[in-house]
């Protein structure tokens, strides 16, 4: 797919650049294109593909670096920095690289908010940093298009600039992508909605502790309390009861967690798909742990099992679900024990160390 995208962008942006920055008319350009031999046309297409891929590889880290720098300058504390599937995290004062991925994201910079009342925590620069750095990159590179360079280099630079501009627009214009607010949307929404801002700060704070090895049950209970009804179309608000359910599971209050998750699942039509999958996974686990095997089988359809398989190598909670499936549904205790043993042996490879500790403890509990 991306090869065709790159080829298309190569031809499109080449035509735009040639018309805008030379005295060649649009019709003359396409006459020249039709007269170009196959080798040169193929070379231009390959340059388009390569330039587009290289642009993404460069611009995603630049965007996340903007969040990092502006967040640190706003008083936040470094937690992790992810580019594609590789996450840099500080362990015992040293940077380590671990594998982690979130569907629909090419990178992520996570920082812990400063210790102050939620309404006083600065959020604007943290959110705006990515767009700001992409804008700086565009200002630096765009002037090279005015230089007398080789046409293929001009094509590559044009693709880089247009890709950068698209990222700026996608993150700088307030909108939702796949139900998730972009940087500009979150910045404006948090400024207007204190509940959403509080939810984000709880997410950031709890994520920092989990990555550092703290289990959910050991976090302040008040973090996960929420007054009033939940706006299920707002992922920021939905994250709070979902985290509360995770804390209940860690406390091994499986019945309470089941009720919390079941209520969330009833509103799945309003909740983003990523959260629906997470809710379904934990609801299936709690169903198994509370003797509701038929409900668990119903939830664990082909789609959810694929989701579990896709994330079981980076999220220990999925190994916990698989352990429960082996024990409660398949009736294979040896397989369940093997899943526990494998997780224990590879526990240091996971990013979310607090989650790993929690899942190992829960698996020991259900294995008896």
N, C-alpha and C positions, 0 to 999 in steps of 0.2 A: 504493500500500500504506500509506504513512505517513498519508495523508488519512483512511483508514478507521481506522487505529490512533488517530489524534488524536480523531476523532469518538467512537470507542468509549470512550477514556479520559475524554473530556469528560462523557459521560453517566454513566459509572461513578463518577468522582470527585465529580461534582456530587451524586449520590445519597448517597455516603458523607459528604461534608461537611454536607449538609443534615440528615442523620439524626444525625450526631455533635454538631454545633454549634448546632442549633436544636431547637425542641420539636415539629417535624414528624415524624410516624411514617413508616416506610418505605412502608406502603401508601398513606398520604396523599400522599407525594411522587410515587409513580407514578400516582396518580389525577390529580394536578396536571400531570404530564408528558403524560398522554393528552389532557388538556384544552387543552394549549398549542397555539397555532396554528402553522402551518408556518413562518412567518417567524421567530418567536422560537426555534423548535426548530432551524432552520437556523443562526441566529445563534449559538446555544449550541454547535452542532457546529463552526462555523468558529472560535469562540474556543478550543475544545478542540484543533483542529488547530494553530492559531497558537501557543497556549501550549506545546504539546508540542515543536514545532519550535524555538521561542525558548528553551525549557528546554535542549535539546541544545546549541544555539549558545552558550549561556552556561556550562553546566555542564562541557562538555568542556574549554574553556580553563581553567576554575577547577581542574579535576582535574590538568591538566598543569602548571599554575602551582604546585600543591602539590608535585609531584615536583621542579620547578625550585628552589623556595625551600628545601625540606628537603634536597635534594641539595647545593646550594651551601653551606648551613650545616654539612653533613657533610664538607666539604672537596673536593667534586667541582668540576670546571671546566666552564663552559658550552661546549656544542658546537652544539646546534641545538634549536629549539622549533617543533614542527609542529602546526598546527591544521587538520584536514581535509586539503586538498591544498596548503596554503601553509606553507612552512618558513622560519623566521627563522634565519639563520646569520651569524656574525661573519666578515667578510672584511677583512683589513688594518685591523682595529680598528673597522670600521663594520658595522652590521647591514644585511644584504641579504635580500630575499625571493625564494625560488625555489620552483618547483612540484615536489612529490614526494608519493607516496602509497603506502601499504601496505594490502593487502586486509585487511578485518576490523578496521581501527583508525580511530578518528576523530581521533586526535592522538597525539603522542609527544614526550617530552622526553628528549633524549640529552645526557648529561654524561660527561666523562672522569674516571675514578677517580683518587684521589690516589696518588702514587708511594710505595707501601709494600707490604710482603708481603701476599699475597692474604688470608691469615687475619686480618689486622689491619684490612682495609678495611671501614669501616662500610657496611652495606647496608640496615638496618632502616628508617631514616627516609626514605631515598631512595624505597623501595618504598611506605612508609605515607603519604607526603606527599599523594598524590592523594585518598585516602579521608579523610584529616584535613581537607583544605580543603573537600571536599564536605560533611562533617559540620558544619563551621563555617557553611557557607552555609545548611544546613538549620536550624540553631539560630537564625540571624539572621532567616530568612524565615518560619518556621512561626508565630511569635506573631501575625503579621498576620492569620492565619485567625480569630483570636478577636475581631477588630475588626468593627464594624458597617460593612461595605463593600458595594458593589454586588454582587449575586449572580454576575454574569459575571466580576468581578474576583476574587471568592472562588474561582470555578471555575478561573481561570487560575493563581492562587496554589496551589491544591490540586494541580493537575497538575504544577506546578513542584516542589513538595515531594515528591510521590510519585515523580516521575522522578529526583529527586536521591537519594531513599531507595533506589530500584532500583539506581542506579549504585554507591551505598555497599555494598549487599549483593553486587552482582556482582563488586566488586573487593575487598571486605573479608572475604568468606567464601572460604576456600581452595578453589579448584576450577579445572578446566581448561575453557576455552572454545575449541572448535574444535581441541582438542589442545594449546593454548597455555596455560600457567599464568597466572592473573591475579596482581595485585600481592601479595595475601596468600599465595598458593601459592608464588610465587617467594621471598618473604621467608622463609617457613618452610623451604622446600626448600634454599635456599642456606645457611641456618644449619646444616642437618643434613648437607649434602653438599658438601664442599670442591671436588670436581670440577666441580659445577654452578656454584658461585660463581666458580671460576677461569675457566670458560667465559664467564660473563657479563662478567667484567672484561676478558677478552681481546676480546670483542665490542665493548665500550664503547671500549676503548683503540684498537683497529684502526679502528673507525668514525670516531673523532675524527681520526685521522691521514688517513684516506681523504678525509674532507670538507675537510681542510686541504690536500690535494694530494699526499699521500705514496702512492706505489704499493705494492701488497702485497709485491712482491719486496724492497722496501727496509725492511720491518718485521723485527723480531727473529725469527729462525727458531724460537727456543725457545717463542714464544707458541703456535705451532701444533702442538707436540708433545703427545701425550696418552698416558699410561700405561694399560695394561689395555684391556679390551674396551669398545666403545661401547654405551651403552644407547640403542638406536635409537628407543625410545618417549619419550626425553627430548630435546626440541628443543634444550635448552641444550648437551647433550653433542654432538649431531649438528652443531651449528654449527662446532665445531672442525675436524673433517676437511673440512667444506665450505669453510671459510676456507683450510685447507691446500691444497686443490685449486685455489682461486683464486690462491694464491701460486705454485703450480707453473705454472699457465697464464700468469701474468705473467712468469715466468722462461722461458716458451716451451718448457717440458718437457711437451709435449702428451701423450706416451705415458704418462708417470708420472701426469699428471693424469687421463688416461682410466681408468687402473687404479683410482685412488682413487675416482673418481666412479662407476665401474661397480660397485664394492663397495658403495657407498652405495645405488645404485639397486636392487641386489638385495634390499634391506631396505625398499623403498618402502611396503610394506604397514604398516610400523610407524612411518613418518615422516610428519609433518604435511604436508598438501597443498602449502602454500606452499614448503616446502623441497624437496618432490618435484619441483615445477615448476622450481625453480632448478637442481636437480641434473640434470634432464632437458635443460634448455637447455645447460648447460655440457658435459654428456656428448655431446650432439649436435654441439656445436662441436668437441670433441676428436676425435670420430669422423670428422668431415669433415677435420680437420687431419692425421689419421693414416691417411687413405685408406680408412676404413670407411664408405663412402657409403651402403651398404644399411642399416647400423645407424642412421645419421643419419636417413634417410628414415622408417624405422620409428618412431623417437622423435618426429619432427616431424609428429605427427598433427594433426587439426583443432583439438583442444583445446589442445595446446601452442602451435600457431601463433597461436591467439587470445590466449593468455597473453602471448606475445611482442609481439603487436600492441598489447595493452592497456598494456604497460609500456615500449615502445620510446621513448616521448617523455620519460620521466623516468629511464631507466636506460640508459646507453651500452652496457652489456654486451649488451643486446638488439639494438642496432644492429650490434655485432660479429657476432652470430649471423646476422643477416640478410645481412650482407656475405659471410659464409662460404657461406650458402645460394645466393646469387647466383653466387658464384665456382665452388663445387665441385659443386653440384647442378644449377643452371639453366645453368651454362656461360656466364653473361653478365658478362664482365669490366667492361664499361662501367657496368652497373648497380651492381656491387660498388664500383667507383671512385666513383660518384655518392653511394653511401651513406657512404663514407669522407669525401668532400668536404663533405657536409651536416653530418656530425657534427663535423668540424673547424671549420666555420664557426659552428656553434652551441654549441661546447664550453663556453663560459662560462655557458650557461643551465642546465647540469646541476648537481645538488647534490653528487654524489660525484666531486670533481675528481681524486682519485687514480685512481679507476676509469676516468675519461675518458682520462687520460694513458696508462694501461695499454692500454685498448682501441684507442686510436689507434696506439700502437706495434705492437700485435699485428696490426692490420689492414694497416699498412704492410708488415709482415713477410710476410703471406700474399699480399699483392698483388704483392710482389717489387719 
